[in-house]
Amino acid sequence: MARASANLAAGDFVRSVWLEMKRVTWPTRDEWVGATVLTIGLVVCLGIFTYVADQFFGFLFNFVHPF
């Protein structure tokens, strides 16, 4: 009997998820593309910033403590 109850609970869960997904306001293609471009741009900027900071602190460390 516990198995039938588990199947019922799983079925209720799947139905609830399906109904909730139908209520979601999905982004338009333009919103999706804009968010993707923004994300890629921010990742590239953060990568460049990290590279420049690494080079700067490497130079500073070698200036203060030469080998």
ABEGO torsion letter per residue (X at the ends): XAAAAAAAAAAAAAAAAAAAAAABBBBBAAAAAAAAAAAAAAAAAAAAAAAAAAAAAAAAAAAABBX
